[in-house]
Amino acid sequence: HALCEMGKTHHLAGSFDQAEYTYQSAISYAERIPRPAVRARVALELGELHTTQAVIPPMSTLALQAKESHLQEAYRWLKEAHQIAGESGYDIYSIRALAGLAELAVEEHMLSEARDRCLDAIKQAEQTLRERSSREVQLTAAIAWRALGMTLAKEPVQRNQINIGTKPISANSCFYRSEKLLHDLGNGCSHELAKTWRAW
């Protein structure tokens, strides 16, 4: 959808208010047509927009209040995206919403919840990747692995590894997997690659 792409451009440029306005226009459009995929995508984009703002360290009381507001909005939109996508079979949006909710849980130091959401997202992402290895699926898997890396990196030493299957996985392993998936995609993923590097 053109409005989603426009909103994403504003988001990546740091024009958050403009991105919000554009996504709200997209929501109004989605409400007029019976297409859950559009609604799920816009809800996901709004959730990710508010997440970006929620993780900015607050430097004042006003900024702290804004952070809380962004956290609430991010949760609201990501949960809506996950629900709509899950009910409609749009697994990509569902997985990305799970990864986004995990990132919010990390921000609020709810690491057990973050870990559970990440494992669910990775299980779905890797299964989808085996079934159809499109660019979108690969990007989604990279985002899910980065979220698990962020979670494990915050864990105390005795809990900073996890077994997936029979293989022990560390934060570094997760970031490496995310980086490799994004590298393999080539052009067009520089923003997500930069996010993985920053988290690493």
C-alpha positions, 0 to 999 in steps of 0.5 A: 500500500502506497501510504504504508511505504510513504509512512515507512519513509518518514519513519526511517527519516526520523519524521515521526509526526509525519509518519504517524499522520500518514499511517493514520490516513492508511488506517482510515483507508483500511477501515473502508475496505474489507482487507485484513492484510492492509489493517494488519500491516498498518497496525504493525507499522504503527507499532514499530513507529511507536517502538522506535520512539519508546526506546529513545532514552528519556532526558527529562520528565516530559520525555519520560511521560512521552516514553510511557505513552509510546510504550502503550501505543506500541503494545496496542498496535502490535497486539492488534497486528498480531491478532488480525494477522493470526486470524487471517493467516498473514504469518509475516505480520504475525511474526514481526508483531511477536518480535516487536512485542519481545523488544518492548518486553526487553525495554521493560526488563520483562525478559521471560516474556520476551524470551517466550515471544522470541522463541515463538517468533523464531519457530514460526519464522524458520518454519516459514523460511523452509516453506517459502524463502522469499525476501520478506520471509528472510527479513522477518526471520532476521528481525526475530533472531535479532529480538532473541539476541537482544533478549539474551544479551540482557540476561544474567550470565547463567541464563544468557544461552538457550537451547533451540532443538539440541543446539545451545544458542547465545546472543552472539549466535542470534545476532550472527544469524540475523546479520547473515540473513540480512547480508544475503538479502543485499540492497534494501536492508541497510536500516535493519542491518544497522539495527542488528549491528547496534544491538550487537 
